[in-house]
Amino acid sequence: MRRTFATRLCDLGTAPHVVEQICKHRSGHRGGVAGIYNRSVYVNEVRAALAMWADHVRALVEGGERKVVPIQRVS
């Protein structure tokens, strides 16, 4: 399930480093030097990705179209 979730979330346009954060991976974009210096948890990006995933699953179950509403960033 995790592999399918990660693959399909990327297919929906989510950046790989956000998928890694959601799955709590420490390799790839979060491994090595990048993981040492970048401590962001990408809260807004994770929230938007999970909302998009929920819309995707809802559309699959209900047989409709996805209705993704972008989350506006707060400055």
PyMOL Python script that loads the backbone (N, CA, C, O; Angstrom):
from pymol import cmd

cmd.read_pdbstr("""\
ATOM      1  N   MET A   1       0.825  -1.192   0.000  1.00  0.00           N
ATOM      2  CA  MET A   1       0.000   0.000   0.000  1.00  0.00           C
ATOM      3  C   MET A   1       0.872   1.259   0.000  1.00  0.00           C
ATOM      4  O   MET A   1       0.567   2.228  -0.696  1.00  0.00           O
ATOM      5  N   ARG A   2       1.952   1.243   0.778  1.00  0.00           N
ATOM      6  CA  ARG A   2       2.816   2.426   0.834  1.00  0.00           C
ATOM      7  C   ARG A   2       3.430   2.727  -0.533  1.00  0.00           C
ATOM      8  O   ARG A   2       3.510   3.884  -0.944  1.00  0.00           O
ATOM      9  N   ARG A   3       3.858   1.692  -1.223  1.00  0.00           N
ATOM     10  CA  ARG A   3       4.480   1.884  -2.535  1.00  0.00           C
ATOM     11  C   ARG A   3       3.458   2.445  -3.523  1.00  0.00           C
ATOM     12  O   ARG A   3       3.766   3.371  -4.274  1.00  0.00           O
ATOM     13  N   THR A   4       2.251   1.896  -3.527  1.00  0.00           N
ATOM     14  CA  THR A   4       1.205   2.385  -4.413  1.00  0.00           C
ATOM     15  C   THR A   4       0.849   3.825  -4.076  1.00  0.00           C
ATOM     16  O   THR A   4       0.713   4.664  -4.967  1.00  0.00           O
ATOM     17  N   PHE A   5       0.699   4.108  -2.791  1.00  0.00           N
ATOM     18  CA  PHE A   5       0.385   5.471  -2.349  1.00  0.00           C
ATOM     19  C   PHE A   5       1.462   6.447  -2.823  1.00  0.00           C
ATOM     20  O   PHE A   5       1.142   7.487  -3.398  1.00  0.00           O
ATOM     21  N   ALA A   6       2.732   6.123  -2.587  1.00  0.00           N
ATOM     22  CA  ALA A   6       3.826   7.013  -2.956  1.00  0.00           C
ATOM     23  C   ALA A   6       3.884   7.206  -4.473  1.00  0.00           C
ATOM     24  O   ALA A   6       4.078   8.324  -4.950  1.00  0.00           O
ATOM     25  N   THR A   7       3.719   6.132  -5.219  1.00  0.00           N
ATOM     26  CA  THR A   7       3.768   6.219  -6.677  1.00  0.00           C
ATOM     27  C   THR A   7       2.625   7.057  -7.214  1.00  0.00           C
ATOM     28  O   THR A   7       2.846   7.947  -8.036  1.00  0.00           O
ATOM     29  N   ARG A   8       1.418   6.792  -6.770  1.00  0.00           N
ATOM     30  CA  ARG A   8       0.251   7.515  -7.286  1.00  0.00           C
ATOM     31  C   ARG A   8       0.264   8.978  -6.853  1.00  0.00           C
ATOM     32  O   ARG A   8      -0.183   9.845  -7.604  1.00  0.00           O
ATOM     33  N   LEU A   9       0.770   9.263  -5.657  1.00  0.00           N
ATOM     34  CA  LEU A   9       0.860  10.656  -5.218  1.00  0.00           C
ATOM     35  C   LEU A   9       1.822  11.422  -6.110  1.00  0.00           C
ATOM     36  O   LEU A   9       1.559  12.574  -6.453  1.00  0.00           O
ATOM     37  N   CYS A  10       2.927  10.804  -6.491  1.00  0.00           N
ATOM     38  CA  CYS A  10       3.853  11.431  -7.446  1.00  0.00           C
ATOM     39  C   CYS A  10       3.176  11.587  -8.807  1.00  0.00           C
ATOM     40  O   CYS A  10       3.356  12.604  -9.477  1.00  0.00           O
ATOM     41  N   ASP A  11       2.396  10.578  -9.220  1.00  0.00           N
ATOM     42  CA  ASP A  11       1.674  10.666 -10.488  1.00  0.00           C
ATOM     43  C   ASP A  11       0.695  11.835 -10.507  1.00  0.00           C
ATOM     44  O   ASP A  11       0.420  12.405 -11.563  1.00  0.00           O
ATOM     45  N   LEU A  12       0.174  12.187  -9.339  1.00  0.00           N
ATOM     46  CA  LEU A  12      -0.758  13.312  -9.238  1.00  0.00           C
ATOM     47  C   LEU A  12      -0.037  14.661  -9.211  1.00  0.00           C
ATOM     48  O   LEU A  12      -0.677  15.712  -9.208  1.00  0.00           O
ATOM     49  N   GLY A  13       1.300  14.624  -9.193  1.00  0.00           N
ATOM     50  CA  GLY A  13       2.065  15.862  -9.275  1.00  0.00           C
ATOM     51  C   GLY A  13       2.740  16.307  -7.992  1.00  0.00           C
ATOM     52  O   GLY A  13       3.295  17.405  -7.939  1.00  0.00           O
ATOM     53  N   THR A  14       2.706  15.482  -6.959  1.00  0.00           N
ATOM     54  CA  THR A  14       3.364  15.836  -5.700  1.00  0.00           C
ATOM     55  C   THR A  14       4.867  15.648  -5.835  1.00  0.00           C
ATOM     56  O   THR A  14       5.329  14.643  -6.375  1.00  0.00           O
ATOM     57  N   ALA A  15       5.619  16.609  -5.348  1.00  0.00           N
ATOM     58  CA  ALA A  15       7.078  16.549  -5.425  1.00  0.00           C
ATOM     59  C   ALA A  15       7.612  15.373  -4.594  1.00  0.00           C
ATOM     60  O   ALA A  15       7.078  15.071  -3.527  1.00  0.00           O
ATOM     61  N   PRO A  16       8.664  14.715  -5.088  1.00  0.00           N
ATOM     62  CA  PRO A  16       9.201  13.544  -4.385  1.00  0.00           C
ATOM     63  C   PRO A  16       9.609  13.823  -2.930  1.00  0.00           C
ATOM     64  O   PRO A  16       9.426  12.962  -2.069  1.00  0.00           O
ATOM     65  N   HIS A  17      10.153  15.004  -2.645  1.00  0.00           N
ATOM     66  CA  HIS A  17      10.563  15.273  -1.267  1.00  0.00           C
ATOM     67  C   HIS A  17       9.355  15.399  -0.332  1.00  0.00           C
ATOM     68  O   HIS A  17       9.469  15.133   0.865  1.00  0.00           O
ATOM     69  N   VAL A  18       8.208  15.800  -0.867  1.00  0.00           N
ATOM     70  CA  VAL A  18       6.990  15.873  -0.051  1.00  0.00           C
ATOM     71  C   VAL A  18       6.463  14.464   0.204  1.00  0.00           C
ATOM     72  O   VAL A  18       6.032  14.155   1.316  1.00  0.00           O
ATOM     73  N   VAL A  19       6.492  13.615  -0.809  1.00  0.00           N
ATOM     74  CA  VAL A  19       6.078  12.220  -0.632  1.00  0.00           C
ATOM     75  C   VAL A  19       6.964  11.540   0.400  1.00  0.00           C
ATOM     76  O   VAL A  19       6.471  10.792   1.245  1.00  0.00           O
ATOM     77  N   GLU A  20       8.261  11.794   0.340  1.00  0.00           N
ATOM     78  CA  GLU A  20       9.181  11.217   1.330  1.00  0.00           C
ATOM     79  C   GLU A  20       8.839  11.694   2.736  1.00  0.00           C
ATOM     80  O   GLU A  20       8.916  10.916   3.687  1.00  0.00           O
ATOM     81  N   GLN A  21       8.465  12.955   2.878  1.00  0.00           N
ATOM     82  CA  GLN A  21       8.100  13.483   4.195  1.00  0.00           C
ATOM     83  C   GLN A  21       6.845  12.796   4.715  1.00  0.00           C
ATOM     84  O   GLN A  21       6.774  12.425   5.887  1.00  0.00           O
ATOM     85  N   ILE A  22       5.856  12.627   3.844  1.00  0.00           N
ATOM     86  CA  ILE A  22       4.609  11.972   4.246  1.00  0.00           C
ATOM     87  C   ILE A  22       4.882  10.530   4.678  1.00  0.00           C
ATOM     88  O   ILE A  22       4.329  10.057   5.670  1.00  0.00           O
ATOM     89  N   CYS A  23       5.737   9.840   3.925  1.00  0.00           N
ATOM     90  CA  CYS A  23       6.052   8.434   4.225  1.00  0.00           C
ATOM     91  C   CYS A  23       7.129   8.282   5.295  1.00  0.00           C
ATOM     92  O   CYS A  23       7.473   7.165   5.680  1.00  0.00           O
ATOM     93  N   LYS A  24       7.658   9.401   5.773  1.00  0.00           N
ATOM     94  CA  LYS A  24       8.697   9.413   6.821  1.00  0.00           C
ATOM     95  C   LYS A  24       9.979   8.718   6.385  1.00  0.00           C
ATOM     96  O   LYS A  24      10.635   8.045   7.180  1.00  0.00           O
ATOM     97  N   HIS A  25      10.332   8.888   5.105  1.00  0.00           N
ATOM     98  CA  HIS A  25      11.593   8.339   4.604  1.00  0.00           C
ATOM     99  C   HIS A  25      12.743   9.276   4.932  1.00  0.00           C
ATOM    100  O   HIS A  25      12.558  10.492   4.979  1.00  0.00           O
ATOM    101  N   ARG A  26      13.907   8.732   5.155  1.00  0.00           N
ATOM    102  CA  ARG A  26      15.092   9.526   5.459  1.00  0.00           C
ATOM    103  C   ARG A  26      16.181   9.325   4.412  1.00  0.00           C
ATOM    104  O   ARG A  26      17.343   9.648   4.655  1.00  0.00           O
ATOM    105  N   SER A  27      15.814   8.796   3.256  1.00  0.00           N
ATOM    106  CA  SER A  27      16.778   8.606   2.177  1.00  0.00           C
ATOM    107  C   SER A  27      16.396   9.535   1.039  1.00  0.00           C
ATOM    108  O   SER A  27      15.525  10.389   1.204  1.00  0.00           O
ATOM    109  N   GLY A  28      17.027   9.383  -0.097  1.00  0.00           N
ATOM    110  CA  GLY A  28      16.665  10.189  -1.258  1.00  0.00           C
ATOM    111  C   GLY A  28      16.894  11.665  -1.010  1.00  0.00           C
ATOM    112  O   GLY A  28      18.015  12.083  -0.718  1.00  0.00           O
ATOM    113  N   HIS A  29      15.843  12.456  -1.124  1.00  0.00           N
ATOM    114  CA  HIS A  29      15.949  13.904  -0.969  1.00  0.00           C
ATOM    115  C   HIS A  29      16.272  14.321   0.461  1.00  0.00           C
ATOM    116  O   HIS A  29      16.785  15.417   0.682  1.00  0.00           O
ATOM    117  N   ARG A  30      15.982  13.473   1.420  1.00  0.00           N
ATOM    118  CA  ARG A  30      16.196  13.818   2.829  1.00  0.00           C
ATOM    119  C   ARG A  30      17.447  13.168   3.401  1.00  0.00           C
ATOM    120  O   ARG A  30      17.745  13.353   4.581  1.00  0.00           O
ATOM    121  N   GLY A  31      18.178  12.419   2.605  1.00  0.00           N
ATOM    122  CA  GLY A  31      19.367  11.739   3.088  1.00  0.00           C
ATOM    123  C   GLY A  31      20.617  12.579   2.893  1.00  0.00           C
ATOM    124  O   GLY A  31      20.592  13.593   2.196  1.00  0.00           O
ATOM    125  N   GLY A  32      21.680  12.163   3.498  1.00  0.00           N
ATOM    126  CA  GLY A  32      22.974  12.809   3.325  1.00  0.00           C
ATOM    127  C   GLY A  32      23.009  14.243   3.806  1.00  0.00           C
ATOM    128  O   GLY A  32      22.347  14.603   4.780  1.00  0.00           O
ATOM    129  N   VAL A  33      23.791  15.061   3.111  1.00  0.00           N
ATOM    130  CA  VAL A  33      23.989  16.459   3.492  1.00  0.00           C
ATOM    131  C   VAL A  33      22.679  17.236   3.427  1.00  0.00           C
ATOM    132  O   VAL A  33      22.410  18.065   4.297  1.00  0.00           O
ATOM    133  N   ALA A  34      21.861  16.979   2.407  1.00  0.00           N
ATOM    134  CA  ALA A  34      20.586  17.689   2.275  1.00  0.00           C
ATOM    135  C   ALA A  34      19.716  17.487   3.512  1.00  0.00           C
ATOM    136  O   ALA A  34      19.064  18.424   3.972  1.00  0.00           O
ATOM    137  N   GLY A  35      19.705  16.283   4.045  1.00  0.00           N
ATOM    138  CA  GLY A  35      18.917  15.997   5.236  1.00  0.00           C
ATOM    139  C   GLY A  35      19.474  16.644   6.488  1.00  0.00           C
ATOM    140  O   GLY A  35      18.733  16.902   7.437  1.00  0.00           O
ATOM    141  N   ILE A  36      20.763  16.906   6.502  1.00  0.00           N
ATOM    142  CA  ILE A  36      21.386  17.565   7.648  1.00  0.00           C
ATOM    143  C   ILE A  36      20.993  19.033   7.699  1.00  0.00           C
ATOM    144  O   ILE A  36      20.662  19.558   8.763  1.00  0.00           O
ATOM    145  N   TYR A  37      21.031  19.690   6.557  1.00  0.00           N
ATOM    146  CA  TYR A  37      20.797  21.135   6.524  1.00  0.00           C
ATOM    147  C   TYR A  37      19.333  21.517   6.379  1.00  0.00           C
ATOM    148  O   TYR A  37      18.915  22.556   6.890  1.00  0.00           O
ATOM    149  N   ASN A  38      18.553  20.700   5.694  1.00  0.00           N
ATOM    150  CA  ASN A  38      17.149  21.035   5.473  1.00  0.00           C
ATOM    151  C   ASN A  38      16.287  20.285   6.480  1.00  0.00           C
ATOM    152  O   ASN A  38      16.085  19.077   6.353  1.00  0.00           O
ATOM    153  N   ARG A  39      15.787  20.991   7.468  1.00  0.00           N
ATOM    154  CA  ARG A  39      14.964  20.382   8.524  1.00  0.00           C
ATOM    155  C   ARG A  39      13.471  20.668   8.369  1.00  0.00           C
ATOM    156  O   ARG A  39      12.683  20.382   9.271  1.00  0.00           O
ATOM    157  N   SER A  40      13.086  21.231   7.225  1.00  0.00           N
ATOM    158  CA  SER A  40      11.681  21.558   6.996  1.00  0.00           C
ATOM    159  C   SER A  40      10.832  20.293   6.989  1.00  0.00           C
ATOM    160  O   SER A  40      11.267  19.239   6.526  1.00  0.00           O
ATOM    161  N   VAL A  41       9.622  20.414   7.506  1.00  0.00           N
ATOM    162  CA  VAL A  41       8.673  19.302   7.465  1.00  0.00           C
ATOM    163  C   VAL A  41       7.598  19.551   6.407  1.00  0.00           C
ATOM    164  O   VAL A  41       6.669  18.755   6.269  1.00  0.00           O
ATOM    165  N   TYR A  42       7.717  20.650   5.661  1.00  0.00           N
ATOM    166  CA  TYR A  42       6.842  20.955   4.528  1.00  0.00           C
ATOM    167  C   TYR A  42       5.362  20.837   4.887  1.00  0.00           C
ATOM    168  O   TYR A  42       4.602  20.147   4.206  1.00  0.00           O
ATOM    169  N   VAL A  43       4.965  21.512   5.953  1.00  0.00           N
ATOM    170  CA  VAL A  43       3.595  21.395   6.458  1.00  0.00           C
ATOM    171  C   VAL A  43       2.563  21.758   5.397  1.00  0.00           C
ATOM    172  O   VAL A  43       1.624  20.993   5.176  1.00  0.00           O
ATOM    173  N   ASN A  44       2.709  22.887   4.743  1.00  0.00           N
ATOM    174  CA  ASN A  44       1.720  23.308   3.747  1.00  0.00           C
ATOM    175  C   ASN A  44       1.678  22.357   2.557  1.00  0.00           C
ATOM    176  O   ASN A  44       0.602  22.033   2.054  1.00  0.00           O
ATOM    177  N   GLU A  45       2.843  21.913   2.110  1.00  0.00           N
ATOM    178  CA  GLU A  45       2.912  21.012   0.970  1.00  0.00           C
ATOM    179  C   GLU A  45       2.313  19.649   1.301  1.00  0.00           C
ATOM    180  O   GLU A  45       1.615  19.055   0.479  1.00  0.00           O
ATOM    181  N   VAL A  46       2.587  19.156   2.513  1.00  0.00           N
ATOM    182  CA  VAL A  46       2.029  17.871   2.955  1.00  0.00           C
ATOM    183  C   VAL A  46       0.512  17.974   3.056  1.00  0.00           C
ATOM    184  O   VAL A  46      -0.206  17.079   2.610  1.00  0.00           O
ATOM    185  N   ARG A  47       0.033  19.047   3.632  1.00  0.00           N
ATOM    186  CA  ARG A  47      -1.420  19.251   3.768  1.00  0.00           C
ATOM    187  C   ARG A  47      -2.092  19.274   2.384  1.00  0.00           C
ATOM    188  O   ARG A  47      -3.127  18.639   2.181  1.00  0.00           O
ATOM    189  N   ALA A  48      -1.502  20.001   1.447  1.00  0.00           N
ATOM    190  CA  ALA A  48      -2.069  20.091   0.102  1.00  0.00           C
ATOM    191  C   ALA A  48      -2.037  18.727  -0.592  1.00  0.00           C
ATOM    192  O   ALA A  48      -2.999  18.349  -1.261  1.00  0.00           O
ATOM    193  N   ALA A  49      -0.944  17.995  -0.438  1.00  0.00           N
ATOM    194  CA  ALA A  49      -0.822  16.678  -1.067  1.00  0.00           C
ATOM    195  C   ALA A  49      -1.853  15.703  -0.502  1.00  0.00           C
ATOM    196  O   ALA A  49      -2.457  14.939  -1.254  1.00  0.00           O
ATOM    197  N   LEU A  50      -2.056  15.722   0.799  1.00  0.00           N
ATOM    198  CA  LEU A  50      -3.026  14.807   1.401  1.00  0.00           C
ATOM    199  C   LEU A  50      -4.456  15.190   1.037  1.00  0.00           C
ATOM    200  O   LEU A  50      -5.307  14.312   0.894  1.00  0.00           O
ATOM    201  N   ALA A  51      -4.735  16.473   0.884  1.00  0.00           N
ATOM    202  CA  ALA A  51      -6.063  16.909   0.422  1.00  0.00           C
ATOM    203  C   ALA A  51      -6.292  16.443  -1.005  1.00  0.00           C
ATOM    204  O   ALA A  51      -7.386  15.991  -1.345  1.00  0.00           O
ATOM    205  N   MET A  52      -5.263  16.552  -1.845  1.00  0.00           N
ATOM    206  CA  MET A  52      -5.369  16.095  -3.216  1.00  0.00           C
ATOM    207  C   MET A  52      -5.591  14.582  -3.253  1.00  0.00           C
ATOM    208  O   MET A  52      -6.396  14.091  -4.045  1.00  0.00           O
ATOM    209  N   TRP A  53      -4.879  13.844  -2.399  1.00  0.00           N
ATOM    210  CA  TRP A  53      -5.045  12.390  -2.335  1.00  0.00           C
ATOM    211  C   TRP A  53      -6.469  12.035  -1.900  1.00  0.00           C
ATOM    212  O   TRP A  53      -7.079  11.126  -2.464  1.00  0.00           O
ATOM    213  N   ALA A  54      -6.998  12.741  -0.907  1.00  0.00           N
ATOM    214  CA  ALA A  54      -8.359  12.490  -0.445  1.00  0.00           C
ATOM    215  C   ALA A  54      -9.356  12.727  -1.572  1.00  0.00           C
ATOM    216  O   ALA A  54     -10.293  11.947  -1.741  1.00  0.00           O
ATOM    217  N   ASP A  55      -9.168  13.789  -2.340  1.00  0.00           N
ATOM    218  CA  ASP A  55     -10.046  14.058  -3.479  1.00  0.00           C
ATOM    219  C   ASP A  55      -9.934  12.951  -4.526  1.00  0.00           C
ATOM    220  O   ASP A  55     -10.931  12.534  -5.115  1.00  0.00           O
ATOM    221  N   HIS A  56      -8.711  12.484  -4.746  1.00  0.00           N
ATOM    222  CA  HIS A  56      -8.486  11.403  -5.721  1.00  0.00           C
ATOM    223  C   HIS A  56      -9.208  10.129  -5.291  1.00  0.00           C
ATOM    224  O   HIS A  56      -9.900   9.511  -6.100  1.00  0.00           O
ATOM    225  N   VAL A  57      -9.059   9.738  -4.049  1.00  0.00           N
ATOM    226  CA  VAL A  57      -9.710   8.524  -3.548  1.00  0.00           C
ATOM    227  C   VAL A  57     -11.228   8.692  -3.570  1.00  0.00           C
ATOM    228  O   VAL A  57     -11.952   7.770  -3.945  1.00  0.00           O
ATOM    229  N   ARG A  58     -11.708   9.866  -3.169  1.00  0.00           N
ATOM    230  CA  ARG A  58     -13.153  10.124  -3.187  1.00  0.00           C
ATOM    231  C   ARG A  58     -13.696   9.989  -4.607  1.00  0.00           C
ATOM    232  O   ARG A  58     -14.760   9.406  -4.811  1.00  0.00           O
ATOM    233  N   ALA A  59     -12.971  10.525  -5.589  1.00  0.00           N
ATOM    234  CA  ALA A  59     -13.406  10.431  -6.985  1.00  0.00           C
ATOM    235  C   ALA A  59     -13.431   8.982  -7.459  1.00  0.00           C
ATOM    236  O   ALA A  59     -14.327   8.591  -8.207  1.00  0.00           O
ATOM    237  N   LEU A  60     -12.452   8.180  -7.029  1.00  0.00           N
ATOM    238  CA  LEU A  60     -12.443   6.763  -7.397  1.00  0.00           C
ATOM    239  C   LEU A  60     -13.644   6.027  -6.806  1.00  0.00           C
ATOM    240  O   LEU A  60     -14.281   5.217  -7.478  1.00  0.00           O
ATOM    241  N   VAL A  61     -13.940   6.317  -5.550  1.00  0.00           N
ATOM    242  CA  VAL A  61     -15.025   5.621  -4.858  1.00  0.00           C
ATOM    243  C   VAL A  61     -16.389   6.073  -5.371  1.00  0.00           C
ATOM    244  O   VAL A  61     -17.278   5.253  -5.602  1.00  0.00           O
ATOM    245  N   GLU A  62     -16.547   7.388  -5.548  1.00  0.00           N
ATOM    246  CA  GLU A  62     -17.846   7.930  -5.940  1.00  0.00           C
ATOM    247  C   GLU A  62     -18.033   7.986  -7.453  1.00  0.00           C
ATOM    248  O   GLU A  62     -19.143   8.216  -7.933  1.00  0.00           O
ATOM    249  N   GLY A  63     -16.953   7.776  -8.206  1.00  0.00           N
ATOM    250  CA  GLY A  63     -17.057   7.778  -9.655  1.00  0.00           C
ATOM    251  C   GLY A  63     -17.174   9.157 -10.271  1.00  0.00           C
ATOM    252  O   GLY A  63     -17.734   9.299 -11.358  1.00  0.00           O
ATOM    253  N   GLY A  64     -16.667  10.162  -9.612  1.00  0.00           N
ATOM    254  CA  GLY A  64     -16.742  11.521 -10.150  1.00  0.00           C
ATOM    255  C   GLY A  64     -15.379  12.061 -10.503  1.00  0.00           C
ATOM    256  O   GLY A  64     -14.406  11.311 -10.581  1.00  0.00           O
ATOM    257  N   GLU A  65     -15.306  13.361 -10.717  1.00  0.00           N
ATOM    258  CA  GLU A  65     -14.046  14.019 -11.005  1.00  0.00           C
ATOM    259  C   GLU A  65     -13.447  14.572  -9.715  1.00  0.00           C
ATOM    260  O   GLU A  65     -14.146  14.882  -8.750  1.00  0.00           O
ATOM    261  N   ARG A  66     -12.117  14.681  -9.747  1.00  0.00           N
ATOM    262  CA  ARG A  66     -11.446  15.286  -8.600  1.00  0.00           C
ATOM    263  C   ARG A  66     -11.742  16.775  -8.582  1.00  0.00           C
ATOM    264  O   ARG A  66     -11.815  17.412  -9.633  1.00  0.00           O
ATOM    265  N   LYS A  67     -11.911  17.322  -7.399  1.00  0.00           N
ATOM    266  CA  LYS A  67     -12.145  18.750  -7.232  1.00  0.00           C
ATOM    267  C   LYS A  67     -11.073  19.295  -6.301  1.00  0.00           C
ATOM    268  O   LYS A  67     -11.323  19.545  -5.122  1.00  0.00           O
ATOM    269  N   VAL A  68      -9.881  19.475  -6.848  1.00  0.00           N
ATOM    270  CA  VAL A  68      -8.745  19.929  -6.051  1.00  0.00           C
ATOM    271  C   VAL A  68      -8.785  21.452  -5.965  1.00  0.00           C
ATOM    272  O   VAL A  68      -8.832  22.146  -6.981  1.00  0.00           O
ATOM    273  N   VAL A  69      -8.765  21.948  -4.752  1.00  0.00           N
ATOM    274  CA  VAL A  69      -8.707  23.380  -4.515  1.00  0.00           C
ATOM    275  C   VAL A  69      -7.353  23.687  -3.923  1.00  0.00           C
ATOM    276  O   VAL A  69      -7.032  23.196  -2.841  1.00  0.00           O
ATOM    277  N   PRO A  70      -6.538  24.499  -4.610  1.00  0.00           N
ATOM    278  CA  PRO A  70      -5.206  24.789  -4.079  1.00  0.00           C
ATOM    279  C   PRO A  70      -5.280  25.540  -2.755  1.00  0.00           C
ATOM    280  O   PRO A  70      -6.119  26.422  -2.573  1.00  0.00           O
ATOM    281  N   ILE A  71      -4.409  25.186  -1.856  1.00  0.00           N
ATOM    282  CA  ILE A  71      -4.319  25.866  -0.560  1.00  0.00           C
ATOM    283  C   ILE A  71      -3.440  27.087  -0.735  1.00  0.00           C
ATOM    284  O   ILE A  71      -2.314  26.996  -1.223  1.00  0.00           O
ATOM    285  N   GLN A  72      -3.968  28.227  -0.332  1.00  0.00           N
ATOM    286  CA  GLN A  72      -3.190  29.455  -0.465  1.00  0.00           C
ATOM    287  C   GLN A  72      -2.178  29.548   0.650  1.00  0.00           C
ATOM    288  O   GLN A  72      -2.462  29.218   1.802  1.00  0.00           O
ATOM    289  N   ARG A  73      -0.990  30.004   0.290  1.00  0.00           N
ATOM    290  CA  ARG A  73       0.059  30.180   1.276  1.00  0.00           C
ATOM    291  C   ARG A  73      -0.194  31.445   2.094  1.00  0.00           C
ATOM    292  O   ARG A  73      -0.651  32.461   1.572  1.00  0.00           O
ATOM    293  N   VAL A  74       0.107  31.359   3.354  1.00  0.00           N
ATOM    294  CA  VAL A  74      -0.013  32.510   4.243  1.00  0.00           C
ATOM    295  C   VAL A  74       1.360  33.145   4.346  1.00  0.00           C
ATOM    296  O   VAL A  74       2.334  32.474   4.689  1.00  0.00           O
ATOM    297  N   SER A  75       1.442  34.431   4.053  1.00  0.00           N
ATOM    298  CA  SER A  75       2.736  35.107   4.088  1.00  0.00           C
ATOM    299  C   SER A  75       3.122  35.543   5.462  1.00  0.00           C
ATOM    300  O   SER A  75       4.189  36.128   5.647  1.00  0.00           O
TER     301      SER A  75
END
""", "prot")
cmd.dss("prot")
cmd.show_as("cartoon", "prot")
cmd.util.cbc("prot")
cmd.orient("prot")
